[in-house]
Structures are given as structure tokens and as C-alpha cells.
Amino acid sequence: RLPRENLLMVVEPAEVAPAADPAAAVLRAVREPVGAPALRSVVKPGQKVLVLIDDNTRPTPQAQILPSLLHEIASAGAQVDVRILIASGTHRAMTPEEIRRKVGDEIAARYPVLNHDWADEANLVDLGVTPKGTPIKVNRLVTEADLVVAVGGTVPHCLAGWAGGAKIIQPGVCGQDTTNMTHALNMVSPMPHLGRLDNPMRQEIEEIVKLVPLHFMVNAVLDRHGRIVHIVAGEPQRSHRRSVELARAIWEVPVPGLGDIVVVSSFPSDIDYWQGIKGLFAAELIVKRGGDIILATPCPERISANAEHAETMAALAGLPSKRMRHEAERCGLADLAGVNTAVVAARINELAWVSVYSDGLTDDDLRVLGHERATSIEEGLSRAFARQGPRAQVIVITHGGETCPVLAGAATV
């Protein structure tokens, strides 16, 4: 709660009508794809078909999409071997119960649903390097499949500009060496990546996909309630770009000016700080230098369920952002993705005061992150107003994990 005169804006995704029949939307998309033949026409007898899906850190309603997709594959009349691989990147493996909730009981019982293990070197295949030298190590199941079909969601993303498309491959089903290199590009990039397709990380992951099998992409555009609005399928890059065009109207929100104080929820990126930091990326774009950010993020799995990420960030705690890369190199830290998150957290601490309202993050966690604790949103606001003055202008971001605020006069590409 705050006085009306202090509220500059509530930044929230647009209210739009969901698809009347999500199953029909999936079938229409795979039968009338962008830049590719209809899915049914590319399924051949005896093929090994691998379906890639995102994990439980993403709200993509796979249980609504997969039945129609798998029915279309089966209706091609060919006896095919279908497996589902969870493209979890460097996240932890999903539990059997989480898998059932993600894909639905029937699909979980009928099809093999496997977790990608980024650390299992024996199950990774080396496909060489990109022109920029990024090593490409990818899950063996991807290279062994005759047909690779992927299902992901299209929303603004703090590092890749937009989620979806090639991101299902990198970091989705790649090893640490590959993911380290793409995430390191974010550390040295001079511009914010959120909402921009012309950033070096997105460009590099699309170079990687040129050398990794990905034959057909299904992109879901959701509304603020997690309901399907659009499904766009087809050639991976072209279908992704079309889905971005449709998603911009929902998830890019114009903002008239910078806020002295930004209150942001990390929703729906709430499972740990590795996801919750997305709210800070959104706030970073619209807070005044020296302003206050109050982040509300539950983080039941604390900083990260990946122990290496948490250890990397702890090793760099308290350092200025510009020193972290050099210190990581001096100490031989191999987890560059973790270094990247530490650099971002430190960079935002140098831009603004950051307070975090969280049940999951401990005092030690917040010390590592360099953030203050807010025991409530109101308590965080009280301290922020003390710093910024009684007339401070406040911006509230409701879906900070996926919203891209666009400052008046600025543009995303």
C-alpha cells in the first residue's frame, strides 16, 4: 500500500483473450507451420523421434500441448519410437511427481520422460565449435534421433533477449562447457539483453543450433494467467521470430519514465534466486541510478538447487562487479554461468539499493548476494522512502520474471 500520488505506474502484462480451444490451436500450428512442411509429413516409419520440453522453472503448459502434438505424430501412420527429454539446462533434475504435473499422468505413464544431465560427460557428444569458438557439447539423444521436435514458451528473457526457439538447445540440452561460453557473453556485453534479439548471447545460441539437430519447433505464447494465447510452429528460427512478434503485445510494457523506487515480483520465476533474479533485470531498466529496488521472490530452493552455482556466487561475494571475472579466473572457477549471475547481482547492487522480501533466502544467502532483507513490502518501502524522499515515484512490476518494461523513447529489437 502506498499513497496514490507516489504511484507512477503498475507495469503488468496486457489482458488478452486466450485461445478458445488450445488443442485445436496446437493442431492448426503443426499442420500450417511457418517455413517448414507440416509435421505429419516429416514423420517416417521406424524413426526415433525426440521431443524436447522445458522444465518446471517455466510455465509452459506442456500437459495441454503434448497430447495434440503426440497424436499428430502418431496419426502419421508410422511406427515410431518417441521419447521426451526435459531440456533443463544446468537446473536440477525434475522429480517423478514434478514430471507428472508437467506433462500429465497419461503421457508420463505412456512415454519415457528423461531428465537432461548437463554434468554427464559420457552422455554428451562433441559437435565441434562455433565460428566464435564456443564448444558444442550436446545430449547424445539429440544426435541419435531421426526427428527432433521441441516445445517451449516465448517470453522476454534476461540473457537471451527472448526465451524459446534455439534456447531449448542451448542451454537446454548442452553441457557445461557450452553453457559457460554463452553466459560469459552476457558479462561482457555493454547493453541490457532483456527483450532484445540482437544481443550476443542470442546470436551465439542460434549459431549453435545450426550445428545441432532441431527439425521442428512449437512455440507457445501465454497470457499473464498462464493460458495459451497463440501457438506458432515450424522452422525453429522463423517460427520463433513470429511468436516474438505476437508476444510483444502482451509482455512488452511502455513506461513513461524512471522510478525512484521499483517494487517487483519475480513471478512466475520463483523457485530459487537463479530464476528470481529475473525480476531485478526488469527493474534495472526503469530505476533511477541510486534508487531503490524491492524484490519479492519466494525462493524455496534458496540461491540455486545447483550446488556449484551457489558455491561460485559465495566465492565472489562482496567483490565489485568489474573485479569478479578476474577473480574467478584467478581462482580457477569453472562455472562461468554462476560467475555471470554473481556479476549481474553485483552490477545491480551498484546501480540501486536492493531489498529482498523472501521466505526462502536466508540471511547468509542475502549476504552472498549483497542485498538487504525486507521483512515485508511495506517495511522495504519505508526504508526506500527514507532514502528517496517523501515524493519518490514508485513503479510496481507484477510479473517481473517475464515482463519487459520499455522506457519511453527506447526501443527493443
C-alpha positions, 0 to 999 in steps of 0.5 A: 500500500502506498499513497496514490500520488507516489504511484507512477505506474503498475507495469503488468502484462496486457489482458488478452483473450486466450485461445478458445480451444488450445488443442485445436490451436496446437493442431492448426500450428503443426499442420500450417507451420511457418517455413517448414512442411507440416509435421505429419509429413516429416514423420517416417516409419521406424524413426526415433523421434525426440521431443524436447520440453522445458522444465518446471522453472517455466510455465509452459503448459506442456500437459495441454500441448503434448497430447495434440502434438503426440497424436499428430505424430502418431496419426502419421501412420508410422511406427515410431519410437518417441521419447521426451527429454526435459531440456533443463539446462544446468537446473536440477533434475525434475522429480517423478511427481514434478514430471507428472504435473508437467506433462500429465499422468497419461503421457508420463505413464505412456512415454519415457520422460528423461531428465537432461544431465548437463554434468554427464560427460559420457552422455554428451557428444562433441559437435565441434565449435562455433565460428566464435569458438564456443564448444558444442557439447550436446545430449547424445539423444539429440544426435541419435534421433531421426526427428527432433521436435521441441516445445517451449514458451516465448517470453522476454528473457534476461540473457537471451533477449527472448526465451524459446526457439534455439534456447531449448538447445542451448542451454537446454540440452548442452553441457557445461562447457557450452553453457559457460561460453554463452553466459560469459557473453552476457558479462561482457556485453555493454547493453541490457539483453532483456527483450532484445534479439540482437544481443550476443548471447542470442546470436551465439545460441542460434549459431549453435543450433545450426550445428545441432539437430532441431527439425521442428519447433512449437512455440507457445505464447501465454497470457499473464494467467498462464493460458495459451494465447497463440501457438506458432510452429515450424522452422525453429528460427522463423517460427520463433521470430513470429511468436516474438512478434505476437508476444510483444503485445502482451509482455512488452510494457511502455513506461513513461519514465524512471522510478525512484523506487521499483517494487517487483515480483519475480513471478512466475520465476520463483523457485530459487534466486537463479530464476528470481533474479529475473525480476531485478533485470526488469527493474534495472531498466526503469530505476533511477541510478541510486534508487531503490529496488524491492524484490519479492521472490519466494525462493524455496530452493534458496540461491540455486538447487545447483550446488556449484552455482551457489558455491561460485556466487559465495566465492565472489561475494562482496567483490565489485562487479568489474573485479569478479571475472578476474577473480574467478579466473584467478581462482580457477572457477569453472562455472562461468554461468554462476560467475555471470549471475554473481556479476549481474547481482553485483552490477545491480547492487551498484546501480540501486539499493536492493531489498529482498522480501523472501521466505526462502533466502536466508540471511547468509544467502542475502549476504552472498548476494549483497542485498538487504532483507525486507521483512515485508513490502511495506517495511522495504518501502519505508526504508526506500522512502527514507532514502528517496524522499517523501515524493519518490515515484514508485513503479510496481512490476507484477510479473517481473520474471517475464515482463519487459518494461520499455522506457519511453523513447527506447526501443527493443529489437 
